Structure formats: C-alpha cells, structure tokens
Amino acid sequence: MPHTTVRPAARNGALIAITILLGAGWFAPAASAHGFSSVVYASVAPGEQSGRVRAELQLEYDLLVVSAADTQHTDQLFRDGTAAFEDQDATAQASALTTHLPTVQAYVDERFRISADGAPCPAQVVGPITMSIREGVPYAGLVLDADCARPSDAHEITSTLFADSEGFVTGTTTILTYDLDLHSGSAALTAQQPSFSTAQSVGQRFWEFFQLGAEHLLGGLDHILFLLALIVGSRRLREVIYAASAFTLAHSVTFILAATHTASLPPEFVEPTIAASIAVVGAWHLFRVRKDPLAAPELASRTTWGLDRAGRLRLAVVFIFGLVHGMGFASALGIDEPWSWTLLWSLLVFNLGIEVVQIGIIAITFPLLALLRRRAPRWGGWVSILIASGVVLAGAIWFVQRILG
C-alpha cells in the first residue's frame, strides 16, 4: 500500500472533528427536543350563578401526582397514583385522584388562582375527575367553581402549576382560553408572565404569544440543529433564503392546521421524523462534499431560480420535513377552540416569534460561515463538516431514542 502523508491542518481538523463528535455523542442522549417541559390547558367562563367563575383545567396526570404528593407531603397519593399510571388504567388514575382529592385540591389552590378586583376567589373542585390523552400523554381534567362574592368587570388568573422550583419539569406554559367580562380570546402564562387580566390590551396578549414563540424555538434544540444544517449546506445566500422560506412556508401551514385541530399526526410519528430530518439534511451536506471535503464550495451549474437539480431536490425535501416540523411546533399549543379568529391571530403571532428568531440565527451564522469560507476555504470546509457531522449524530441518536419510546 502506498504511503500517504497526512497534512498537519487535516490531521488537526480530524482530531477536532473526533472531539466534537464524541462530545455530541455524550450530550445528545441526554438532550431533549424541547426540554422536560409541560403544557397546562385552562379555560375560564362565567359560572352558573352571578359572581362565580367556572374554570376547567387539563393537567398532565403523572406530574399532578408527583407534584401534589411532594408539595403536600403525601406518600400515599404517590404510591396509588404511580401504580395507576404504570398500569395505564384511566379509570384507576381518575380513582386515585378522587381518593386523594383534598391533597389535589390543596395543590391546585396554591398554584392556580382566580381573583376579582384584587380579591381572591376561593375555588372548589366540582364534578368528577376525567381522563384524556393529549399528544400521547394522560391528562386529568378538573372543573373548579370559584366564588368571587360579587360580579366584577375584570378578573385575574394566575398559574404557577408545575413550577421549575418543584424540580420535575422546566418551562411549564399554561395556555388559557377565556370568555369572561365581555372579553374572549387566549393567553399564555409562563414563569416570567404567570398572570393574566381580562383588562389587558390586545397588544399585551399578543406580545406574550410572540415571546412564547421565540422562546419555543430557542428552547427546541432539534429545530435549531435543523436550521444549522440548512445553513452549512447552503453555498450562496440565495440557497439559504430558499431553504429557510420553504421551511417557514411548510411549517406555518401545518402549524396552523394542527393547532386548530384541522389536521393531526400522532407524536409517535412526528417526533422520530423530526429527528430523522435533522440527520438527513446534515448528511446531505456531507454527501455533497464527499469528493474533496476541504475544497472551497462552488456553485454548480444553475438552472431554475439559480438552483441545479440537486438544489431543487433539496428544497423539496426541506419543504416536506418542514410540514412535519409544523406539527412539532403546534404541540406547544393545543387549544380546543378551532377556527376562533382570536385564536388564529394568537397562533400567527406565536409563529412570528419563531420566524424572528430563525431569521436572527441565519443573519448571524451564515455571514460568519461565508466569511470563513472566503478567507480560509479549507478551514471553512472543516467547520462545515464538523457542524454537519454533529448534527447528523445528534439527529440519529434522537431518532433511535424516539423510536424506542
């Protein structure tokens, strides 16, 4: 076999690549698509009697069990509730919560509050506790009857359910729908903005959804890696603009359809497919540079829209995967109020927050990478390979994890 001389730059680059890939292999299994977060669904409306408010809550069953048991120091609820959870028996789950209703009531009282003109409205759980499945997760349904003593023109709802301080999840969001005080619409309650008043302006409510969308993309490592794969795989600015536009158009369409319950796909399909899309788009770049990985990328012969056949095919693949990513974005919002104009505007503002962050990432990352490719083509090639390789590895590991459940 002929002797091959390894250049120092290539050797150093290979060592860096190995180090990054090992790091990605170490951290990727522990990484989550959107973090260990939870979504609470709440709706409030006038009660049957004057001065009363009816609130309906949908809470993740297992979180409700462990949080209530932990904060109220009740071991029996934990034992009974987890046994019913492991058996996947909805009847037993509802029975466990009903048996320990005082404990559940005490926890909800601390974390979900309704007030009128600054005065608290004591609330009681009424009616049977129901069970349902949301995004493949069991949810417990509780109905609260809040006594506000007298009618009011403005009510305030505060939710700190499943707070970060409990140590079980981070970043819990309460999606609130309301039809109260002659106002109707939706709002997002987070740890940073835990309260909502029916007296708030439309601008304040939409700003909350804008922030929620921006935070959702920043907290969704899988979506960020997908975007990075698009950036490193784009040779010219027009390519990344086309790819980002196709991704935006696709996920916007399915985001709205899924969030308004017009179309849906099971999470068992959506989450693994999102992971696969990350690996595929990252591998696409590695395939393109396989002949000479250190050569400066050049634009191939251009035809339609300045893209060759491979570029157009990549665009179609990005669009298809973008449709599935839209389902992933919509999983953050599951409001049971299809085709409400107020809801649709809230969803569009949520999506706008996603897009602003996406544009920001492109505006920062692509020029830096383009500058490196121009000034130091070989190092620019290595950096692109390192990023694409890390993306492929993370996507592949997530795909296996999500398939295995």
Secondary structure, DSSP 8 states (H G I E B T S, - for coil): -------HHHHHHHHHHHHHHHHHHHHGGG--SS-S--EEEEEEEE-SSTTEEEEEEEEEHHHHHHHHHHHTT-HHHHHHHHHHHHHT-HHHHHHHHHHTHHHHHHHHHHHEEEEETTEE--EEEEEEEEEEEETTEEEEEEEEEEE-SS--S-EEEEE-TT-GGGSS-S--EEEEEEEETTEEEEEEE-SSS-EEETT--HHHHHHHHHHHHHHHHHH-HHHHHHHHHHHHT-SSHHHHHHHHHHHHHHHHHHHHHHHTTSS---HHHHHHHHHHHHHHHHHHHHHHTSS-TTS--------BTTB-HHHHHHHHHHHHHHHHHHHHHHTT---S-TT-HHHHHHHHHHHHHHHHHHHHHHHHHHHHHHHHHHH-HHHHHHHHHHHHHHHHHHHHHHHHHHHH-
